[in-house]
Amino acid sequence: MRCYLIEDFYPEHLRKVTAALSEMGYSGSLDGIFYLPVPRELLTDVQREHAGECGQHIFVLEAAEDQGALKLELLVRARNKLRCECVMYATAAQREYIITFLDDFIRHLDISV
C-alpha cells in the first residue's frame, strides 16, 4: 500500500488532530479512522461516472496513537464498494491535494512535526 506517513506526534497533539477531524465530520466507522473526501473536480472520469453508484470517493487516514503517527493511504476508495475500477491509487493531482490538505491542516492547528 502506498501511503504518506507523519510520525513523532506528541500524544496531546495527535489527540488535537483527531478531535479537529471529528468536529469536521470526517470520523470513520472505527476509532482512529477518518474519511477525507476527494473534491469532485479532482475525480477521474471513471470516478465521476461511478459517484452515484459507488458513493463518495475518499482517502482513509489512520491515527495510530500507539505509534504517534498519522498514516494516509494514497488509494482513492469508494464508500459503497470495496472493489470497482473507480477504486485506484491517487492521481498526481489527487495526491498533491490530499498531502497539502493534511500538512496545512496540521499547521493550522499550530502543531509542528
Residue pairs with C-beta under 8 A, 6 or more apart in sequence:
1 73
1 74
1 75
2 73
2 74
2 75
2 89
3 71
3 72
3 73
3 74
4 71
4 72
4 74
4 98
4 99
4 102
5 69
5 70
5 71
5 72
6 69
6 70
6 72
6 102
6 106
6 113
7 67
7 68
7 69
7 113
8 68
8 69
8 113
9 17
9 68
9 69
9 70
9 111
9 113
10 68
11 65
11 68
13 109
13 111
13 113
14 63
14 65
14 68
14 69
14 70
15 65
16 109
16 111
17 63
17 70
17 105
17 106
17 109
17 111
18 32
18 34
18 63
20 105
20 109
21 27
21 34
21 61
21 63
22 34
26 34
26 35
26 36
26 61
27 33
27 34
27 35
28 34
28 35
28 60
32 62
32 63
32 64
32 65
33 60
33 61
33 62
33 63
34 60
34 61
34 62
34 63
35 56
35 58
35 59
35 60
35 61
35 79
36 58
36 59
36 60
36 61
36 72
36 98
36 101
36 102
37 56
37 57
37 58
38 47
38 57
38 58
38 59
38 76
38 94
38 97
38 98
39 97
40 48
40 51
42 91
42 93
42 94
42 97
43 51
43 57
44 86
44 88
44 91
46 85
46 86
46 88
47 54
47 57
47 76
47 78
47 86
47 88
49 86
50 78
50 84
50 85
50 86
51 57
53 80
53 81
54 78
54 79
54 80
54 81
54 84
54 86
54 87
55 78
55 79
55 80
55 81
56 78
56 79
57 76
57 77
57 78
57 79
57 86
58 76
58 77
58 78
58 79
59 72
59 73
59 74
59 75
59 76
59 77
59 90
59 98
60 72
60 73
60 75
60 77
61 70
61 71
61 72
61 73
61 102
62 70
62 71
62 72
62 73
63 69
63 70
64 70
64 71
70 102
72 98
72 99
72 102
74 89
74 90
74 95
74 98
75 87
75 88
75 89
75 90
76 86
76 87
76 88
76 89
76 90
76 94
77 87
78 84
78 86
78 87
81 87
90 98
106 113
